[in-house]
Amino acid sequence: RPGDALVLTKPLGTGIVLTAARDGVDAAGHATAAEKSMLALNRHASHLAREFEAHAMTDVTGFGLLGHAREMADRSEACLVLSAAAVPALPGALEYAAQGIVTGGAGRNREGLAGRVTVAPGVPEPVEHLLFDAQTSGGLLIALAPERAAALVARLHADGLPGAVIGRVAPGTGVAVEA
């Protein structure tokens, strides 16, 4: 619903970090952090989303954050506005993306969304790669009343889970990424 806040429950970058690990260029601990994120279930986060009266929710997997945000926007007849600076990344993900370590899935996501999402010119290229990165066992993208968003994130953190407010829902259609 226009006015809603958007919460993401896991950092992005599993595809990028695992590609770096496969290529033998990952730093110590980055692949382990990605594996830990992938092994964490979304069950508790989904229960909290219901408790905090989410209006809409989707998982973030193979279509990347932007692909799943686009699906949510299309079905809601609203515009999802994401703040690139607020999107959390797994350790190493942005550094690897800056080195050109990206996945084929991200490339296909980018091609499939061409002309269907708007990315502001000031968004750094590594962050843009992160937004298109196909996730394995990614988190949840949750839309809920803005006055409940901070409390949901605080509860996620109190329960040992990641979470961040990454944007808002506006009137209109599509997905827009702000710097």
ZIFENHU-V98071 format. One record per residue. N is the residue number from 0. RES is the residue in three letters. NEAR is the number of other C-alpha atoms within 10 Angstrom. D_CENTER is the distance of its C-alpha to the mean C-alpha in Angstrom with 1 decimal. Layout:
n=[N	N]
res=[RES	RES]
near=[NEAR	NEAR]
d_center=[D_CENTER	D_CENTER]
//
This chain:
n=[0	1	2	3	4	5	6	7	8	9	10	11	12	13	14	15	16	17	18	19	20	21	22	23	24	25	26	27	28	29	30	31	32	33	34	35	36	37	38	39	40	41	42	43	44	45	46	47	48	49	50	51	52	53	54	55	56	57	58	59	60	61	62	63	64	65	66	67	68	69	70	71	72	73	74	75	76	77	78	79	80	81	82	83	84	85	86	87	88	89	90	91	92	93	94	95	96	97	98	99	100	101	102	103	104	105	106	107	108	109	110	111	112	113	114	115	116	117	118	119	120	121	122	123	124	125	126	127	128	129	130	131	132	133	134	135	136	137	138	139	140	141	142	143	144	145	146	147	148	149	150	151	152	153	154	155	156	157	158	159	160	161	162	163	164	165	166	167	168	169	170	171	172	173	174	175	176	177	178]
res=[ARG	PRO	GLY	ASP	ALA	LEU	VAL	LEU	THR	LYS	PRO	LEU	GLY	THR	GLY	ILE	VAL	LEU	THR	ALA	ALA	ARG	ASP	GLY	VAL	ASP	ALA	ALA	GLY	HIS	ALA	THR	ALA	ALA	GLU	LYS	SER	MET	LEU	ALA	LEU	ASN	ARG	HIS	ALA	SER	HIS	LEU	ALA	ARG	GLU	PHE	GLU	ALA	HIS	ALA	MET	THR	ASP	VAL	THR	GLY	PHE	GLY	LEU	LEU	GLY	HIS	ALA	ARG	GLU	MET	ALA	ASP	ARG	SER	GLU	ALA	CYS	LEU	VAL	LEU	SER	ALA	ALA	ALA	VAL	PRO	ALA	LEU	PRO	GLY	ALA	LEU	GLU	TYR	ALA	ALA	GLN	GLY	ILE	VAL	THR	GLY	GLY	ALA	GLY	ARG	ASN	ARG	GLU	GLY	LEU	ALA	GLY	ARG	VAL	THR	VAL	ALA	PRO	GLY	VAL	PRO	GLU	PRO	VAL	GLU	HIS	LEU	LEU	PHE	ASP	ALA	GLN	THR	SER	GLY	GLY	LEU	LEU	ILE	ALA	LEU	ALA	PRO	GLU	ARG	ALA	ALA	ALA	LEU	VAL	ALA	ARG	LEU	HIS	ALA	ASP	GLY	LEU	PRO	GLY	ALA	VAL	ILE	GLY	ARG	VAL	ALA	PRO	GLY	THR	GLY	VAL	ALA	VAL	GLU	ALA]
near=[19	17	13	22	25	27	27	28	26	25	21	32	31	29	26	31	31	23	20	23	16	11	10	9	13	19	13	10	11	19	23	14	16	25	16	10	21	17	12	14	12	18	10	13	24	20	11	16	23	15	10	16	15	21	14	17	20	17	21	25	20	19	24	27	27	27	24	21	27	23	15	22	21	15	11	18	16	19	23	31	24	25	18	22	14	14	21	21	16	19	20	21	31	23	15	20	22	15	10	13	20	25	21	13	17	22	15	15	21	22	12	13	16	10	9	16	20	15	18	14	10	10	15	14	14	18	23	18	24	29	26	28	33	30	25	20	20	27	27	24	25	27	28	25	19	16	10	14	23	16	12	24	21	15	17	19	14	10	11	9	17	19	25	22	23	20	23	21	24	20	13	13	19	21	26	22	21	17	15]
d_center=[18.8	19.3	19.1	16.4	13.8	10.1	8.9	5.8	8.0	7.2	6.5	5.5	8.8	10.8	12.3	13.3	14.8	16.6	18.0	19.3	20.8	22.4	23.8	25.2	23.8	21.4	22.5	23.6	21.1	17.9	18.2	19.2	16.1	14.0	16.5	16.5	12.8	13.4	16.6	15.3	15.6	13.7	17.1	17.7	14.4	15.4	18.9	17.8	15.9	19.3	21.2	19.6	20.2	16.8	17.6	14.9	12.2	10.6	9.2	6.4	9.1	11.3	10.4	7.0	4.3	7.5	9.8	8.8	8.5	11.9	13.3	12.8	14.3	17.1	18.0	18.0	19.9	17.9	15.8	12.2	12.3	9.3	10.6	9.8	11.7	9.9	6.4	7.5	8.6	10.8	14.4	15.7	12.7	13.4	17.1	17.1	15.3	18.0	20.6	19.6	18.2	15.8	15.8	17.8	15.0	12.9	16.3	16.8	13.5	14.6	18.1	17.3	15.4	18.1	19.5	17.1	14.4	15.6	14.5	16.8	19.2	18.5	15.0	15.7	15.7	13.9	10.8	11.2	11.5	8.2	6.5	8.9	9.0	9.9	8.8	11.7	11.5	7.8	7.3	7.9	6.9	10.4	12.7	15.8	18.7	18.0	20.8	19.2	15.7	17.1	19.2	16.4	14.5	18.0	18.8	15.8	16.9	20.5	19.9	18.5	14.8	11.8	10.2	9.7	10.4	8.2	10.5	13.2	14.8	17.9	20.8	20.8	18.8	15.9	12.7	13.5	11.7	14.0	14.9]
//
